[in-house]
Amino acid sequence: MFFGRPADEVMGEEHLWQVGENAWVVVDQRGERVGGATITLGVTGLDDILGRLAGHGVVHEPVETYGNGVRHVVVLDPDGNSLSLAEAPAR
């Protein structure tokens, strides 16, 4: 329980609470190191963003597409910190 209520969605090991129209807090207990964190940003134009990052030498893990149509990718920095980008399907 977080925010005094159960998660709004559970996807595998991720528990999601919607905290705004386009804002979610995701808790994932699979952390590989103490103090490690992953921030997920909702984006549009995911392929363009990944292309720009690649142009700067920034690599990413494979893009996943969830059953609900959300496309998700993890971008890693040299220190092992991760940033997730998620693009909702067009409505």
Backbone bond lengths (Angstrom), bond angles and torsions (degrees), N, CA, C in turn:
res aa  C-N    CA-C-N  psi(-1)  N-CA   C-N-CA  omega(-1)  CA-C   N-CA-C  phi
1 M - - - 1.447 - - 1.534 108.47 -
2 F 1.322 115.71 137.07 1.463 122.83 -178.88 1.519 105.56 -144.28
3 F 1.290 119.47 147.78 1.461 122.47 -175.76 1.523 111.44 58.75
4 G 1.325 117.27 21.59 1.460 121.08 178.77 1.512 114.20 72.57
5 R 1.342 117.74 17.48 1.466 120.65 -179.94 1.522 109.56 -152.32
6 P 1.325 116.63 158.21 1.462 119.42 176.60 1.532 110.60 -65.52
7 A 1.314 116.47 163.34 1.463 121.79 178.42 1.528 110.34 -60.39
8 D 1.333 115.67 146.46 1.462 120.76 176.45 1.523 110.91 -74.20
9 E 1.320 116.77 -31.19 1.456 122.22 176.87 1.518 108.86 -144.79
10 V 1.315 115.77 149.39 1.461 121.58 173.12 1.515 106.63 -128.68
11 M 1.347 115.74 123.81 1.460 121.38 177.53 1.518 107.61 -125.21
12 G 1.315 116.15 100.86 1.467 119.51 -177.52 1.516 109.71 63.64
13 E 1.317 115.93 -120.84 1.464 121.96 -179.36 1.527 112.67 -89.74
14 E 1.328 117.18 -3.59 1.455 121.09 -178.05 1.527 110.84 -93.90
15 H 1.320 115.32 134.12 1.458 122.47 176.64 1.524 106.65 -116.10
16 L 1.336 116.45 123.62 1.461 121.45 -171.89 1.524 111.25 -116.59
17 W 1.352 115.15 132.96 1.456 121.90 174.10 1.513 107.66 -118.25
18 Q 1.329 117.29 126.61 1.455 120.28 176.32 1.520 108.07 -82.49
19 V 1.331 115.98 123.81 1.461 120.95 -176.52 1.534 112.02 -115.67
20 G 1.314 116.86 0.78 1.458 122.67 177.73 1.512 108.05 -169.13
21 E 1.319 116.13 174.33 1.464 119.42 -177.42 1.525 112.13 -54.18
22 N 1.333 117.02 -42.27 1.457 121.73 179.70 1.519 111.93 -125.81
23 A 1.320 117.33 29.81 1.463 120.64 -176.27 1.524 110.54 -130.19
24 W 1.315 115.30 132.93 1.463 122.16 -178.90 1.516 109.67 -132.68
25 V 1.310 116.55 148.07 1.453 122.77 168.37 1.514 106.26 -108.04
26 V 1.338 115.76 127.83 1.460 121.50 -177.63 1.521 108.32 -117.00
27 V 1.318 116.32 127.41 1.458 121.87 176.33 1.519 107.44 -113.53
28 D 1.320 115.26 126.19 1.457 122.40 -178.08 1.522 106.84 -131.97
29 Q 1.307 116.88 117.03 1.458 121.19 -174.98 1.521 113.55 -82.89
30 R 1.334 118.72 7.71 1.459 121.06 -178.58 1.515 112.80 -85.78
31 G 1.323 119.22 14.35 1.466 121.67 -177.21 1.516 111.79 -49.66
32 E 1.324 115.82 137.35 1.451 120.68 -176.28 1.519 112.63 -91.84
33 R 1.320 117.67 -13.49 1.454 119.75 178.69 1.515 109.45 -149.60
34 V 1.310 115.86 147.76 1.455 120.74 179.45 1.523 108.51 -64.11
35 G 1.304 116.18 134.63 1.457 121.10 179.59 1.507 113.37 85.56
36 G 1.320 116.87 -8.08 1.456 120.09 178.41 1.507 109.73 -71.22
37 A 1.285 116.15 147.37 1.457 120.09 -179.43 1.513 109.47 -144.17
38 T 1.288 115.07 153.34 1.446 121.72 172.47 1.520 107.70 -124.63
39 I 1.288 116.30 130.42 1.456 121.80 175.54 1.518 106.79 -108.40
40 T 1.314 116.79 132.10 1.455 120.97 177.35 1.523 108.63 -111.49
41 L 1.319 115.42 126.69 1.454 121.27 177.14 1.517 108.91 -109.76
42 G 1.319 116.62 131.87 1.449 121.09 173.37 1.522 108.49 -79.69
43 V 1.323 116.68 128.75 1.456 121.07 -175.58 1.523 110.76 -131.78
44 T 1.314 115.73 165.02 1.463 122.24 166.17 1.520 105.92 -120.03
45 G 1.320 117.19 150.52 1.458 120.51 -178.69 1.519 112.51 74.04
46 L 1.327 116.68 42.26 1.468 121.09 -176.25 1.525 112.43 -54.67
47 D 1.321 118.62 -44.68 1.463 120.66 -178.09 1.524 111.53 -62.20
48 D 1.323 117.77 -39.86 1.467 121.05 177.63 1.525 110.66 -64.20
49 I 1.324 116.91 -42.72 1.464 121.02 179.71 1.522 110.05 -62.04
50 L 1.342 117.14 -45.88 1.457 119.96 179.89 1.523 111.36 -63.49
51 G 1.324 117.06 -35.89 1.461 120.42 176.54 1.520 111.96 -63.83
52 R 1.330 116.66 -42.22 1.475 120.39 178.16 1.519 110.80 -65.43
53 L 1.334 116.77 -41.55 1.465 119.47 178.36 1.528 110.67 -62.75
54 A 1.336 116.79 -43.68 1.469 120.74 179.31 1.527 110.43 -60.15
55 G 1.329 116.49 -35.66 1.457 120.80 177.82 1.516 113.47 -62.72
56 H 1.335 115.81 -19.69 1.467 121.99 177.42 1.533 111.48 -104.37
57 G 1.326 116.38 11.15 1.462 120.27 178.03 1.521 114.59 79.71
58 V 1.319 117.67 13.28 1.461 121.23 179.62 1.532 108.44 -90.37
59 V 1.331 116.06 122.84 1.464 120.84 -177.39 1.520 110.16 -99.65
60 H 1.329 115.02 164.73 1.456 120.05 -179.79 1.520 109.29 -143.84
61 E 1.318 114.95 163.23 1.457 121.33 174.37 1.526 108.57 -75.63
62 P 1.333 118.32 170.05 1.463 119.85 178.58 1.533 111.67 -60.46
63 V 1.314 115.47 144.92 1.464 121.73 176.95 1.529 108.15 -74.53
64 E 1.326 116.11 130.40 1.464 122.12 176.69 1.525 108.43 -104.73
65 T 1.319 116.43 147.37 1.457 120.99 172.13 1.520 107.42 -119.30
66 Y 1.322 116.11 119.51 1.455 121.55 -178.78 1.525 110.63 -80.58
67 G 1.315 115.92 165.50 1.457 122.21 -179.93 1.515 113.66 -57.62
68 N 1.329 117.00 -25.96 1.471 120.45 179.81 1.527 112.06 -88.39
69 G 1.340 116.85 4.83 1.455 121.39 177.81 1.512 115.67 91.85
70 V 1.322 117.92 -7.00 1.463 120.94 178.85 1.530 108.82 -69.39
71 R 1.335 115.47 131.50 1.464 121.37 174.61 1.517 107.56 -98.98
72 H 1.341 116.59 133.58 1.460 122.24 -171.76 1.522 109.39 -136.31
73 V 1.322 115.86 139.36 1.463 120.51 178.14 1.529 108.99 -145.41
74 V 1.326 116.12 147.98 1.460 122.33 177.29 1.524 108.20 -109.19
75 V 1.336 115.43 129.06 1.454 123.42 176.99 1.523 106.99 -109.24
76 L 1.329 117.13 129.83 1.471 121.60 -177.68 1.525 110.90 -109.85
77 D 1.345 115.74 141.26 1.455 118.74 173.18 1.532 108.73 -97.27
78 P 1.331 117.88 171.15 1.476 119.83 -176.51 1.526 114.41 -60.31
79 D 1.333 118.13 -21.31 1.463 121.20 179.53 1.518 112.74 -88.36
80 G 1.328 117.55 -0.02 1.458 120.66 179.27 1.513 114.47 89.03
81 N 1.327 117.54 2.93 1.463 119.94 174.54 1.517 107.75 -73.59
82 S 1.306 115.99 150.98 1.457 117.85 -178.65 1.518 111.24 -126.22
83 L 1.310 113.26 150.49 1.451 123.38 175.62 1.516 105.48 -129.44
84 S 1.302 116.76 127.78 1.456 120.32 177.79 1.523 109.06 -102.82
85 L 1.312 115.33 142.06 1.450 122.19 174.18 1.517 107.43 -118.05
86 A 1.310 116.61 135.09 1.455 120.93 -179.57 1.527 109.64 -132.48
87 E 1.320 115.84 132.98 1.452 121.30 179.24 1.527 108.72 -119.79
88 A 1.317 116.07 120.75 1.462 121.01 177.71 1.521 108.86 -74.00
89 P 1.338 117.15 151.74 1.470 119.14 177.51 1.528 110.26 -66.70
90 A 1.337 115.28 152.95 1.456 119.53 177.01 1.520 109.10 -62.39
91 R 1.304 116.08 142.05 1.479 119.94 -178.94 1.490 111.04 -89.88
